[in-house]
């Protein structure tokens, strides 16, 4: 019996060291755009809970660095994204300051690892959401306002194949958020019919309705509330939430004028350009 117990304890300790090592690697990868380990392990060997544990540890390291958690994202909410990643279920990750930008910001696409974007609703929460399975009206009542946004990504999976585990551990490959200036009442939206459009250099790249986000962004928001509640967490007043995109990721591989439009909400844009390193 002692031998079995010792083996179990040793196994847990080894697993804990493995999780901690992966956390440090993902933390390093965000800032340096490289994998710090000798080899990238197979992420499919992780459980979803272990993947979230890695995300939690990375978040703590980032907070200790001086960053601030300002809200959450829900990822893999549309069939387009799940098909693109080969995934089957939504995930949650945190949003951090100072990686929030105003509309029309100029960004160097080379500063990201395989830069990609998605159009997003940016939802400002106006009161704490503490109970599971809130109704649509309860969710609407809890929303302060809605803005248009552009989610920025480091579109890189280090393991051989995309997995939910790596998407979770990496924090949803989130790299930043451009927020438009418009602030719209949630009562003005159907959260179903609003069409999302992405334009690159004034050419329409892709479009889809809000209903492609898990049947509607309110369903995504409800999923997040349930997920946080089950983990003993609260979706707090003042949080920013991006509930997912109805379209696939759009890659940015050259200088581009990028603009997104969301019906009844507004538009947001950014100029991706090669920044000079001189001077």
PATORDO-884384 format. One record per residue: residue number from 1; residue in three letters; z, y, x of N, C-alpha, C in turn. Coordinates in Angstrom, 3 decimals, m for minus. Atoms other than C-alpha are relative to their C-alpha. Example, Ala and Ser with C-alpha at 12.3 -4.5 7.8 and 13.67 -1.06 7.14 Angstrom:
BEGIN
- 1|ala|0.000|m1.190|0.890|7.800|m4.500|12.300|0.000|1.200|0.900 $
- 2|ser|m0.060|m1.190|m0.820|7.140|m1.060|13.670|0.730|1.090|m0.770 $
This chain:
BEGIN
- 1|unk|0.000|m1.195|0.829|0.000|0.000|0.000|0.000|1.251|0.868 $
- 2|unk|m0.048|m1.158|m0.864|0.900|2.411|2.804|m1.362|0.286|0.628 $
- 3|unk|1.309|m0.167|m0.617|m2.423|1.780|4.457|m0.979|0.639|m0.968 $
- 4|unk|0.901|m0.561|1.007|m4.285|2.538|1.216|0.310|1.464|m0.246 $
- 5|unk|m0.382|m1.374|0.249|m2.274|5.689|0.599|m0.398|0.895|1.166 $
- 6|unk|0.365|m0.780|m1.182|m2.807|6.839|4.169|m1.500|0.251|0.044 $
- 7|unk|1.444|m0.151|0.010|m6.507|6.194|3.866|m0.451|1.015|m1.031 $
- 8|unk|0.359|m0.951|1.059|m6.688|8.139|0.606|0.321|1.423|0.428 $
- 9|unk|m0.394|m1.325|m0.467|m4.785|11.061|2.098|m0.935|0.498|1.095 $
- 10|unk|0.910|m0.366|m1.089|m6.956|11.039|5.212|m1.374|0.364|m0.553 $
- 11|unk|1.296|m0.280|0.609|m10.050|10.913|3.040|m0.037|1.370|m0.665 $
- 12|unk|m0.074|m1.308|0.659|m8.903|13.926|1.032|0.019|1.127|1.027 $
- 13|unk|m0.043|m1.019|m1.049|m8.113|15.833|4.200|m1.373|0.205|0.625 $
- 14|unk|1.346|m0.092|m0.565|m11.526|15.014|5.622|m0.927|0.736|m0.959 $
- 15|unk|0.845|m0.660|1.003|m13.172|16.104|2.354|0.296|1.492|m0.047 $
- 16|unk|m0.378|m1.399|0.006|m11.200|19.326|2.407|m0.572|0.752|1.188 $
- 17|unk|0.584|m0.625|m1.189|m12.346|20.078|5.953|m1.508|0.180|m0.161 $
- 18|unk|1.438|m0.076|0.240|m15.937|19.348|4.926|m0.330|1.165|m0.932 $
- 19|unk|0.211|m1.093|0.950|m15.696|21.754|1.977|0.197|1.341|0.700 $
- 20|unk|m0.285|m1.251|m0.711|m14.162|24.452|4.188|m1.124|0.334|0.980 $
- 21|unk|1.096|m0.216|m0.944|m16.901|23.990|6.790|m1.250|0.508|m0.719 $
- 22|unk|1.149|m0.462|0.780|m19.599|24.377|4.135|0.207|1.433|m0.488 $
- 23|unk|m0.306|m1.358|0.444|m17.864|27.491|2.820|m0.303|1.009|1.106 $
- 24|unk|0.254|m0.891|m1.128|m18.004|29.083|6.245|m1.492|0.116|0.285 $
- 25|unk|1.442|m0.030|m0.237|m21.680|28.123|6.581|m0.713|0.871|m1.027 $
- 26|unk|0.622|m0.833|1.037|m22.637|29.717|3.244|0.379|1.473|0.186 $
- 27|unk|m0.433|m1.370|m0.285|m20.596|32.813|4.122|m0.844|0.576|1.134 $
- 28|unk|0.816|m0.434|m1.137|m22.420|33.066|7.456|m1.454|0.213|m0.424 $
- 29|unk|1.407|m0.074|0.396|m25.800|32.456|5.812|m0.306|1.265|m0.790 $
- 30|unk|0.255|m1.201|0.799|m25.406|35.381|3.402|m0.243|1.212|0.891 $
- 31|unk|0.090|m1.189|m0.844|m24.963|37.935|6.186|m1.022|m0.129|1.127 $
- 32|unk|0.855|0.179|m1.180|m27.059|36.408|8.963|m1.318|m0.698|m0.307 $
- 33|unk|1.243|0.632|0.451|m29.794|34.618|6.968|m0.387|m1.197|0.889 $
- 34|unk|0.221|1.220|m0.769|m29.382|31.441|9.003|1.139|m0.970|m0.302 $
- 35|unk|m1.029|1.019|0.217|m27.490|28.159|8.653|0.753|m0.205|1.294 $
- 36|unk|m0.807|0.010|m1.218|m24.598|27.988|11.112|0.316|m1.403|0.499 $
- 37|unk|m0.313|1.360|m0.424|m24.142|24.207|11.196|m1.119|m0.626|0.807 $
- 38|unk|1.010|0.711|m0.771|m25.975|21.745|13.375|m1.116|m0.516|m0.905 $
- 39|unk|0.976|0.528|0.944|m27.679|20.186|10.363|0.486|0.313|m1.409 $
- 40|unk|m0.369|m0.296|1.377|m27.754|20.973|6.665|0.286|m1.316|m0.716 $
- 41|unk|m0.317|1.255|0.698|m25.946|18.226|4.727|m0.694|m0.065|m1.351 $
- 42|unk|0.571|0.163|1.333|m27.246|16.809|1.478|0.979|0.548|m1.029 $
- 43|unk|m0.891|m0.634|0.972|m25.774|19.027|m1.229|0.213|m0.867|m1.237 $
- 44|unk|m0.127|0.855|1.180|m26.335|16.364|m3.878|1.226|m0.906|0.085 $
- 45|unk|m1.195|0.820|m0.158|m23.338|14.489|m2.432|1.257|0.705|m0.504 $
- 46|unk|m1.134|m0.755|0.523|m21.036|17.257|m3.669|0.122|m0.192|m1.503 $
- 47|unk|m0.183|m0.098|1.448|m19.507|17.209|m7.120|m0.169|1.463|m0.388 $
- 48|unk|0.126|m1.381|0.454|m20.009|20.307|m9.257|1.300|0.759|0.257 $
- 49|unk|m1.280|m0.653|m0.250|m16.290|21.052|m8.914|0.136|0.384|1.469 $
- 50|unk|m0.043|m0.328|m1.425|m16.577|20.901|m5.121|m0.921|1.172|0.313 $
- 51|unk|0.928|m1.122|m0.209|m19.578|23.231|m5.268|0.644|1.315|m0.428 $
- 52|unk|m0.701|m1.213|0.436|m17.540|25.745|m7.272|1.169|0.327|0.937 $
- 53|unk|m1.066|m0.254|m0.969|m14.688|25.315|m4.785|m0.551|0.746|1.209 $
- 54|unk|0.654|m0.704|m1.103|m17.088|26.369|m2.028|m0.281|1.446|m0.396 $
- 55|unk|0.276|m1.361|0.468|m18.189|29.363|m4.099|1.287|0.839|m0.013 $
- 56|unk|m1.275|m0.711|0.036|m14.513|30.314|m4.611|0.449|0.404|1.404 $
- 57|unk|m0.429|m0.290|m1.367|m13.774|30.091|m0.883|m0.859|1.090|0.628 $
- 58|unk|0.890|m1.047|m0.518|m16.826|32.179|0.018|0.365|1.346|m0.610 $
- 59|unk|m0.386|m1.243|0.671|m15.801|34.777|m2.574|1.265|0.588|0.620 $
- 60|unk|m1.236|m0.474|m0.612|m12.335|34.981|m1.039|m0.267|0.604|1.376 $
- 61|unk|0.354|m0.538|m1.314|m13.816|35.494|2.426|m0.682|1.361|m0.132 $
- 62|unk|0.702|m1.271|0.190|m16.044|38.267|1.081|0.966|1.095|m0.450 $
- 63|unk|m1.016|m0.975|0.419|m13.113|39.987|m0.632|0.844|0.429|1.202 $
- 64|unk|m0.770|m0.326|m1.209|m11.151|39.788|2.617|m0.809|0.897|0.935 $
- 65|unk|0.884|m0.854|m0.804|m14.144|41.441|4.269|m0.023|1.434|m0.525 $
- 66|unk|m0.031|m1.336|0.589|m13.714|44.407|1.900|m0.877|0.178|m1.224 $
- 67|unk|0.837|m0.075|1.191|m16.117|43.588|m0.935|0.856|m0.165|m1.256 $
- 68|unk|m0.727|0.075|1.265|m15.124|43.610|m4.602|m0.822|m0.780|m1.015 $
- 69|unk|0.656|0.717|1.088|m15.965|41.179|m7.410|m0.078|0.933|m1.204 $
- 70|unk|0.185|m0.947|1.107|m17.443|43.290|m10.236|m0.471|m0.687|m1.276 $
- 71|unk|0.448|0.700|1.193|m18.593|40.604|m12.654|m0.580|m1.359|0.336 $
- 72|unk|0.549|1.351|m0.134|m20.548|37.396|m13.118|m1.458|m0.041|m0.421 $
- 73|unk|1.348|0.329|0.444|m24.032|36.019|m13.478|m0.006|m1.403|m0.569 $
- 74|unk|0.301|1.353|0.452|m25.287|33.022|m15.388|m1.415|m0.301|0.470 $
- 75|unk|1.311|0.354|m0.542|m28.197|31.243|m13.724|m0.558|m1.258|m0.624 $
- 76|unk|0.715|1.172|0.536|m30.749|28.598|m14.677|0.113|m0.055|m1.529 $
- 77|unk|m0.118|m0.080|1.454|m30.770|29.753|m18.292|m1.319|m0.197|m0.730 $
- 78|unk|1.301|0.145|0.656|m34.496|29.531|m18.987|m0.692|m1.275|0.452 $
- 79|unk|0.758|1.193|m0.367|m36.833|26.561|m19.007|m0.882|0.280|1.202 $
- 80|unk|0.853|m0.363|m1.133|m39.043|28.463|m16.544|0.760|m0.139|1.316 $
- 81|unk|m0.800|0.079|m1.223|m36.246|28.738|m13.977|0.412|m1.434|0.287 $
- 82|unk|m0.414|1.390|m0.232|m35.004|25.191|m14.481|m1.167|m0.827|0.523 $
- 83|unk|1.187|0.696|m0.500|m38.546|23.912|m13.981|m0.281|0.398|1.436 $
- 84|unk|0.277|m0.491|m1.343|m38.960|26.104|m10.904|0.953|m0.606|1.027 $
- 85|unk|m0.992|0.533|m0.913|m35.731|24.811|m9.348|0.187|m1.508|m0.131 $
- 86|unk|m0.227|1.410|0.240|m35.843|21.296|m10.767|1.411|m0.287|m0.467 $
- 87|unk|m1.386|0.117|0.436|m32.435|21.826|m12.403|0.077|m0.126|m1.517 $
- 88|unk|m0.127|0.337|1.420|m31.039|20.995|m15.833|1.080|0.768|m0.741 $
- 89|unk|m1.124|m0.632|0.674|m27.979|23.132|m16.541|0.274|1.375|0.581 $
- 90|unk|m0.320|m1.332|m0.514|m26.747|26.725|m16.226|1.121|m0.061|1.026 $
- 91|unk|m1.086|m0.115|m0.975|m24.445|27.842|m13.445|0.569|1.411|m0.099 $
- 92|unk|m0.628|m1.310|m0.041|m22.052|30.739|m12.946|0.256|0.399|1.443 $
- 93|unk|m0.315|m0.521|m1.324|m21.559|32.965|m9.902|0.485|1.442|m0.148 $
- 94|unk|m0.577|m1.340|0.028|m19.934|36.278|m9.014|m1.002|1.061|0.453 $
- 95|unk|0.719|m1.175|m0.467|m21.423|39.744|m8.553|0.945|0.821|0.869 $
- 96|unk|m0.841|m0.716|m0.946|m20.172|41.858|m5.678|m0.473|1.434|0.215 $
- 97|unk|0.246|m1.330|m0.545|m19.926|45.514|m4.779|0.237|m0.103|1.499 $
- 98|unk|0.852|m1.151|0.268|m21.368|47.193|m2.714|m1.476|m0.303|m0.263 $
- 99|unk|1.415|0.362|0.147|m24.607|45.343|m3.583|m0.537|0.352|m1.385 $
- 100|unk|0.499|m0.553|1.260|m25.230|47.413|m6.718|m0.758|1.280|0.320 $
- 101|unk|0.869|m1.108|m0.361|m28.053|49.938|m6.609|m0.479|0.737|m1.242 $
- 102|unk|0.518|m0.806|1.096|m29.309|52.774|m8.786|m1.506|m0.198|m0.138 $
- 103|unk|1.424|0.091|0.294|m32.734|52.814|m10.396|m0.817|0.772|1.041 $
- 104|unk|0.976|m0.614|m0.925|m35.695|53.660|m8.114|0.438|m0.033|1.460 $
- 105|unk|m0.433|0.137|m1.381|m33.843|52.649|m4.952|m1.135|m0.557|0.860 $
- 106|unk|0.938|0.559|m0.959|m35.946|51.910|m1.864|0.719|m1.093|0.782 $
- 107|unk|m0.609|1.130|m0.687|m35.210|48.501|m0.343|m1.012|m0.636|0.942 $
- 108|unk|0.857|0.707|m0.962|m36.590|46.670|2.675|0.001|m1.481|m0.359 $
- 109|unk|0.082|1.404|0.421|m37.798|43.298|1.413|0.223|m0.961|1.163 $
- 110|unk|m0.218|0.858|m1.160|m37.588|41.948|4.957|1.489|m0.208|0.282 $
- 111|unk|m1.430|0.160|m0.189|m33.815|42.390|4.803|0.591|m1.136|m0.814 $
- 112|unk|m0.435|1.144|0.803|m33.629|39.454|2.392|m0.661|m1.261|0.530 $
- 113|unk|0.565|1.283|m0.419|m34.275|35.789|3.003|m0.858|m0.527|m1.137 $
- 114|unk|0.942|0.368|1.062|m37.410|34.990|0.968|0.307|0.812|m1.265 $
- 115|unk|m0.355|m0.930|1.066|m36.893|38.036|m1.259|m0.688|m0.366|m1.318 $
- 116|unk|0.538|0.267|1.336|m37.333|37.373|m4.989|0.846|0.763|m1.018 $
- 117|unk|m0.707|m0.785|1.017|m36.368|39.183|m8.192|m0.139|m0.657|m1.374 $
- 118|unk|0.085|0.350|1.413|m35.697|38.599|m11.880|0.379|1.221|m0.831 $
- 119|unk|m0.463|m1.034|0.921|m35.476|41.030|m14.806|1.257|m0.483|m0.716 $
- 120|unk|m1.282|0.393|0.593|m31.988|41.051|m16.322|0.520|1.065|m0.963 $
- 121|unk|m0.889|m0.877|0.744|m29.928|42.549|m19.087|1.282|0.151|0.812 $
- 122|unk|m1.281|m0.242|m0.658|m26.880|44.159|m17.497|0.992|0.380|m1.099 $
- 123|unk|m0.945|m0.161|1.102|m23.997|43.823|m19.956|1.338|0.488|0.543 $
- 124|unk|m1.328|m0.516|m0.370|m20.868|45.973|m19.543|0.997|m0.440|m1.077 $
- 125|unk|m1.006|0.517|0.917|m17.854|44.272|m21.114|1.041|1.082|m0.292 $
- 126|unk|m0.893|m1.075|0.404|m15.652|46.650|m23.114|1.415|m0.429|m0.315 $
- 127|unk|m1.367|0.478|0.202|m12.626|44.437|m23.742|0.085|m1.450|0.464 $
- 128|unk|m0.198|1.356|m0.493|m11.129|41.198|m22.469|m0.469|m1.032|m1.023 $
- 129|unk|0.385|1.141|0.841|m12.620|37.963|m23.829|0.815|m1.196|0.473 $
- 130|unk|m0.980|0.995|m0.434|m9.892|35.337|m23.760|m0.094|m1.333|m0.727 $
- 131|unk|0.053|1.219|0.807|m10.777|32.721|m26.411|m1.347|m0.691|0.138 $
- 132|unk|1.240|0.772|m0.062|m13.346|29.935|m26.273|m0.803|0.158|m1.287 $
- 133|unk|0.947|0.007|1.121|m16.404|29.866|m28.550|0.078|1.237|m0.885 $
- 134|unk|0.043|m1.202|0.826|m16.434|33.507|m29.674|m1.302|0.043|m0.804 $
- 135|unk|1.189|m0.128|0.845|m18.865|34.259|m32.505|m0.927|1.062|0.577 $
- 136|unk|0.939|m1.025|m0.437|m21.967|36.383|m31.993|0.585|1.391|m0.220 $
- 137|unk|m0.539|m1.322|0.294|m20.233|39.322|m33.668|1.169|0.342|0.910 $
- 138|unk|m1.108|m0.253|m0.924|m17.138|38.930|m31.504|m0.523|0.370|1.383 $
- 139|unk|0.607|m0.344|m1.290|m19.346|39.009|m28.419|m0.580|1.405|m0.034 $
- 140|unk|0.588|m1.335|0.133|m21.236|42.069|m29.652|1.086|1.068|m0.012 $
- 141|unk|m1.108|m0.959|0.058|m17.950|43.821|m30.436|0.655|0.212|1.364 $
- 142|unk|m0.626|m0.089|m1.321|m16.788|43.124|m26.876|m0.902|0.661|1.039 $
- 143|unk|0.948|m0.615|m0.927|m19.888|44.682|m25.260|0.062|1.519|m0.119 $
- 144|unk|m0.025|m1.457|m0.020|m19.597|48.329|m24.251|m1.425|0.541|m0.120 $
- 145|unk|1.400|m0.412|0.052|m23.313|48.826|m23.524|m0.842|m0.991|0.790 $
- 146|unk|0.962|0.861|m0.691|m26.436|47.111|m22.192|m0.993|0.875|0.748 $
- 147|unk|0.965|m0.723|m0.827|m28.701|48.358|m19.374|m1.059|m0.972|0.524 $
- 148|unk|0.988|0.852|m0.668|m31.906|47.057|m17.784|0.356|m0.169|1.468 $
- 149|unk|m0.313|0.209|m1.397|m31.620|45.558|m14.336|m0.986|m0.915|0.708 $
- 150|unk|0.809|0.869|m0.861|m33.360|43.815|m11.455|0.955|m0.769|0.897 $
- 151|unk|m0.836|0.833|m0.854|m31.531|40.905|m9.869|m0.762|m0.334|1.275 $
- 152|unk|0.587|0.273|m1.307|m32.208|40.458|m6.145|0.511|m1.343|0.513 $
- 153|unk|m0.356|1.337|m0.477|m32.225|37.032|m4.510|m0.407|m0.215|1.444 $
- 154|unk|0.430|0.679|m1.214|m32.233|35.355|m1.143|m0.477|m1.385|m0.454 $
- 155|unk|0.545|1.203|0.627|m34.537|32.628|m2.465|m0.156|m1.107|1.046 $
- 156|unk|m0.007|0.996|m1.053|m33.543|29.966|0.029|0.963|m1.132|m0.340 $
- 157|unk|m0.827|1.198|0.086|m32.274|26.427|m0.440|m0.013|m0.648|1.377 $
- 158|unk|m0.076|0.533|m1.355|m31.034|25.071|2.887|m0.193|m1.502|0.029 $
- 159|unk|0.176|1.443|0.073|m30.937|21.440|1.798|m1.448|m0.319|m0.362 $
- 160|unk|1.402|0.393|0.161|m34.168|19.473|1.432|m0.544|0.298|m1.390 $
- 161|unk|0.458|m0.201|1.373|m34.358|19.743|m2.361|0.997|0.874|m0.741 $
- 162|unk|m0.927|m0.833|0.778|m32.905|22.326|m4.779|0.930|m0.867|m0.852 $
- 163|unk|m0.965|0.700|0.835|m29.736|21.131|m6.488|0.907|1.017|m0.672 $
- 164|unk|m0.989|m0.856|0.653|m27.252|22.594|m8.938|1.158|0.288|0.950 $
- 165|unk|m1.127|m0.162|m0.908|m24.581|22.036|m6.280|m0.244|1.126|1.007 $
- 166|unk|0.252|m1.055|m0.982|m26.274|24.254|m3.702|m0.143|1.355|m0.678 $
- 167|unk|0.134|m1.256|0.723|m27.162|26.891|m6.268|1.380|0.582|m0.299 $
- 168|unk|m1.372|m0.438|0.269|m23.477|27.062|m7.234|0.681|0.447|1.290 $
- 169|unk|m0.689|m0.290|m1.261|m22.178|26.967|m3.649|m0.496|1.292|0.633 $
- 170|unk|0.590|m1.202|m0.599|m24.536|29.757|m2.584|0.278|1.255|m0.811 $
- 171|unk|m0.238|m1.156|0.857|m23.307|32.023|m5.363|m1.215|0.371|m0.821 $
- 172|unk|1.179|m0.258|0.831|m26.497|31.629|m7.358|m1.111|0.699|0.743 $
- 173|unk|0.949|m0.669|m0.910|m28.600|32.856|m4.382|m0.089|1.502|m0.298 $
- 174|unk|m0.041|m1.413|0.378|m27.535|36.329|m5.589|0.113|0.880|1.228 $
- 175|unk|m0.031|m0.904|m1.147|m28.179|39.212|m3.185|0.197|1.459|m0.398 $
- 176|unk|m0.197|m1.380|0.414|m27.838|42.363|m5.288|m0.529|0.246|m1.398 $
- 177|unk|0.398|m0.346|1.361|m28.531|44.171|m8.545|m0.347|1.472|m0.073 $
- 178|unk|0.434|m1.364|0.286|m30.534|47.292|m9.353|0.243|0.248|m1.485 $
- 179|unk|m0.370|m0.263|1.388|m29.214|48.896|m12.564|m0.681|1.264|m0.488 $
- 180|unk|0.666|m1.155|0.590|m31.290|51.197|m14.754|1.001|0.967|m0.612 $
- 181|unk|m0.902|m1.053|0.471|m29.840|54.435|m16.085|0.274|m0.071|m1.500 $
- 182|unk|m0.183|0.050|1.443|m30.205|53.600|m19.789|1.236|m0.814|m0.378 $
- 183|unk|m1.150|0.724|0.546|m27.129|52.515|m21.760|m0.181|m0.111|m1.507 $
- 184|unk|0.373|0.246|1.390|m27.938|50.941|m25.112|1.130|m0.740|m0.719 $
- 185|unk|m1.006|0.692|0.801|m25.557|49.883|m27.874|m0.454|m1.420|m0.289 $
- 186|unk|0.387|1.384|0.325|m25.502|46.111|m28.412|m0.431|m0.146|m1.459 $
- 187|unk|0.371|0.058|1.417|m25.826|46.790|m32.150|m1.480|0.289|m0.208 $
- 188|unk|1.417|m0.343|0.116|m29.371|48.046|m31.486|m0.917|m1.148|0.404 $
- 189|unk|0.799|1.093|m0.535|m30.502|44.683|m30.093|0.121|m1.248|m0.860 $
- 190|unk|m0.032|1.288|0.697|m31.421|41.354|m31.654|0.498|m1.107|0.928 $
- 191|unk|m0.307|1.014|m1.008|m30.711|39.460|m28.407|m0.852|m1.256|m0.219 $
- 192|unk|0.936|1.091|0.262|m33.703|37.310|m29.408|m1.431|0.417|0.293 $
- 193|unk|1.419|m0.372|0.008|m36.969|39.214|m29.721|m0.405|0.918|1.139 $
- 194|unk|0.333|m0.967|m1.041|m36.754|41.721|m26.874|m0.847|m0.663|1.089 $
- 195|unk|0.926|0.562|m0.983|m39.665|41.119|m24.520|0.320|0.554|1.386 $
- 196|unk|m0.214|m0.359|m1.401|m39.009|41.134|m20.770|m1.362|m0.009|0.701 $
- 197|unk|1.258|m0.079|m0.751|m41.932|42.257|m18.565|0.298|0.383|1.448 $
- 198|unk|m0.104|m0.339|m1.412|m42.307|42.396|m14.796|m1.354|0.493|0.487 $
- 199|unk|1.220|m0.593|m0.553|m44.880|44.667|m13.132|0.159|0.139|1.507 $
- 200|unk|0.046|m0.204|m1.442|m45.781|44.588|m9.468|m1.236|0.832|0.313 $
- 201|unk|1.100|m0.936|m0.268|m47.902|47.529|m8.293|m0.804|0.281|m1.280 $
- 202|unk|0.529|m0.349|1.328|m48.480|48.368|m11.991|m0.787|m1.132|m0.663 $
- 203|unk|0.680|1.141|0.611|m49.920|44.908|m12.708|1.031|m0.927|m0.627 $
- 204|unk|m0.925|0.895|0.685|m48.183|42.708|m15.278|m0.029|m1.377|0.669 $
- 205|unk|m0.113|1.274|m0.704|m46.926|39.598|m13.473|0.429|m1.114|m0.946 $
- 206|unk|m0.524|1.022|0.897|m44.961|37.739|m16.136|0.762|0.670|m1.133 $
- 207|unk|m0.758|m0.521|1.129|m43.293|38.223|m19.524|0.487|m1.157|m0.868 $
- 208|unk|m0.558|0.998|0.904|m41.152|36.311|m22.009|1.084|0.677|m0.844 $
- 209|unk|m1.030|m0.587|0.870|m38.755|37.027|m24.911|1.407|m0.426|0.397 $
- 210|unk|m1.410|0.277|m0.297|m34.961|37.095|m24.682|0.438|m1.363|m0.513 $
- 211|unk|m0.375|1.301|0.568|m34.803|33.926|m26.774|m0.141|m1.134|0.999 $
- 212|unk|0.160|1.025|m1.033|m35.877|31.985|m23.664|1.245|m0.135|0.870 $
- 213|unk|m1.253|0.076|m0.749|m32.430|32.690|m22.202|0.991|m0.830|m0.812 $
- 214|unk|m0.907|0.914|0.691|m30.585|29.641|m23.583|m0.008|0.212|m1.514 $
- 215|unk|0.076|m0.286|1.429|m31.812|30.527|m27.076|0.416|1.407|m0.339 $
- 216|unk|m0.415|m1.385|0.172|m30.644|34.119|m26.572|1.153|0.328|0.930 $
- 217|unk|m1.032|m0.376|m0.971|m28.407|36.047|m24.136|1.435|m0.152|m0.507 $
- 218|unk|m1.355|0.181|0.513|m25.394|35.809|m26.469|0.472|m1.432|0.202 $
- 219|unk|m0.358|1.395|m0.274|m25.483|32.020|m26.074|0.418|m0.160|1.463 $
- 220|unk|m0.339|0.037|m1.417|m25.440|32.522|m22.305|1.372|0.632|0.246 $
- 221|unk|m1.291|m0.669|m0.150|m22.530|34.959|m22.557|1.129|m0.880|m0.529 $
- 222|unk|m1.011|0.904|0.556|m20.630|32.502|m24.750|0.280|m1.155|0.974 $
- 223|unk|m0.173|1.066|m0.981|m21.235|29.737|m22.202|0.897|0.480|1.141 $
- 224|unk|m0.802|m0.544|m1.096|m19.745|31.999|m19.504|1.453|0.153|m0.420 $
- 225|unk|m1.375|m0.151|0.486|m16.685|32.825|m21.606|0.695|m1.364|m0.044 $
- 226|unk|m0.581|1.349|0.072|m16.103|29.108|m22.246|0.287|m0.552|1.392 $
- 227|unk|m0.172|0.496|m1.361|m16.595|28.232|m18.586|1.205|0.644|0.667 $
- 228|unk|m1.118|m0.698|m0.638|m14.151|30.881|m17.373|1.327|m0.377|m0.643 $
- 229|unk|m1.226|0.347|0.709|m11.587|30.066|m20.050|0.489|m1.385|0.402 $
- 230|unk|m0.370|1.359|m0.389|m11.662|26.386|m19.130|0.552|m0.058|1.418 $
- 231|unk|m0.524|m0.069|m1.365|m10.945|27.370|m15.527|1.239|0.884|0.091 $
- 232|unk|m1.194|m0.823|m0.003|m7.980|29.502|m16.570|m0.261|1.447|0.375 $
- 233|unk|0.382|m1.360|m0.345|m9.867|32.761|m16.023|m0.355|0.777|m1.266 $
- 234|unk|0.321|m0.867|1.123|m10.556|35.728|m18.303|m1.179|0.889|0.357 $
- 235|unk|1.072|m0.971|m0.178|m13.748|37.719|m18.685|0.569|1.362|m0.364 $
- 236|unk|m0.789|m1.205|0.181|m12.150|41.106|m18.219|m0.825|1.225|m0.356 $
- 237|unk|0.572|m1.304|0.306|m12.889|44.545|m19.570|m0.473|0.662|1.291 $
- 238|unk|0.568|m0.665|m1.165|m15.116|46.476|m17.175|m0.936|m0.860|0.816 $
- 239|unk|0.878|0.909|m0.747|m16.968|43.400|m15.905|m1.465|0.265|m0.327 $
- 240|unk|1.449|m0.011|0.202|m20.728|43.480|m15.443|m0.468|m1.447|m0.086 $
- 241|unk|0.517|1.359|0.181|m22.545|40.390|m16.711|m1.519|0.049|m0.051 $
- 242|unk|1.438|0.216|0.166|m26.140|39.344|m16.175|m0.167|m1.430|m0.506 $
- 243|unk|m0.019|1.300|0.669|m26.789|36.462|m18.589|m1.176|m0.914|0.316 $
- 244|unk|1.136|0.848|m0.343|m29.997|35.144|m17.044|m1.320|0.642|m0.384 $
- 245|unk|1.347|m0.541|0.225|m33.719|35.788|m17.113|m0.857|m0.993|m0.775 $
- 246|unk|0.873|0.903|0.737|m36.353|34.401|m19.481|m1.250|m0.410|0.778 $
- 247|unk|1.215|0.279|m0.776|m39.007|34.289|m16.733|0.366|m0.592|1.355 $
- 248|unk|m0.192|0.573|m1.324|m39.443|32.618|m13.358|0.243|1.103|1.029 $
- 249|unk|m0.185|m0.959|m1.073|m38.476|34.310|m10.094|m1.351|0.517|0.484 $
- 250|unk|1.194|m0.634|m0.552|m41.042|36.741|m8.700|0.260|0.284|1.472 $
- 251|unk|m0.185|m0.171|m1.444|m41.408|36.620|m4.913|m0.534|1.352|0.458 $
- 252|unk|0.435|m1.259|m0.618|m41.683|39.818|m2.866|m0.296|m0.300|1.464 $
- 253|unk|0.417|0.385|m1.346|m43.673|39.131|0.299|m0.738|1.113|0.735 $
- 254|unk|0.655|m1.145|m0.617|m45.113|42.582|1.042|0.510|1.273|m0.669 $
- 255|unk|m0.403|m1.257|0.614|m44.513|46.255|0.333|m0.522|0.044|m1.436 $
- 256|unk|0.370|0.077|1.417|m44.505|46.524|m3.468|0.792|1.019|m0.811 $
- 257|unk|m0.677|m0.821|0.999|m43.701|48.895|m6.298|0.328|m0.925|m1.171 $
- 258|unk|m0.432|0.993|0.983|m41.667|46.698|m8.645|0.671|0.709|m1.170 $
- 259|unk|m0.590|m0.599|1.188|m40.800|47.648|m12.216|0.184|m1.068|m1.069 $
- 260|unk|m0.228|0.905|1.123|m39.252|45.719|m15.095|0.206|0.833|m1.266 $
- 261|unk|m0.217|m0.637|1.293|m39.250|46.640|m18.771|0.614|m1.019|m0.951 $
- 262|unk|m0.605|0.832|1.037|m37.051|45.222|m21.536|m0.036|0.791|m1.298 $
- 263|unk|0.152|m0.707|1.266|m37.928|46.202|m25.080|1.356|0.367|m0.595 $
- 264|unk|m1.196|m0.564|0.635|m35.286|48.344|m26.839|1.125|0.310|0.981 $
- 265|unk|m1.041|m0.250|m0.999|m33.315|48.547|m23.586|m0.438|1.061|0.997 $
- 266|unk|0.497|m0.974|m0.958|m35.432|50.402|m21.035|m0.676|m0.654|1.182 $
- 267|unk|0.694|0.493|m1.190|m36.851|49.981|m17.561|0.810|0.331|1.247 $
- 268|unk|m0.602|m0.247|m1.309|m35.753|49.833|m13.945|m1.039|m0.343|1.051 $
- 269|unk|0.983|0.247|m1.035|m37.677|49.903|m10.720|0.580|0.137|1.389 $
- 270|unk|m0.345|m0.178|m1.400|m37.475|49.694|m6.966|m1.267|m0.052|0.830 $
- 271|unk|1.111|0.026|m0.952|m39.853|50.365|m4.121|0.412|m0.879|1.163 $
- 272|unk|m0.234|0.872|m1.152|m39.849|47.459|m1.698|m0.946|0.450|1.110 $
- 273|unk|0.832|m0.504|m1.100|m41.073|48.790|1.621|0.601|m0.428|1.328 $
- 274|unk|m0.424|0.320|m1.352|m40.899|48.028|5.306|0.650|1.226|0.610 $
- 275|unk|m0.733|m1.127|m0.554|m38.232|50.285|6.744|m0.168|0.043|1.515 $
- 276|unk|0.099|m0.163|m1.443|m38.624|51.698|10.237|1.353|m0.247|0.630 $
- 277|unk|m1.257|0.238|m0.729|m36.008|50.540|12.733|0.153|0.976|1.155 $
- 278|unk|m0.060|m0.969|m1.101|m36.719|53.426|15.127|0.999|1.107|m0.308 $
- 279|unk|m0.885|m1.155|0.126|m34.287|56.247|15.708|1.347|m0.359|m0.526 $
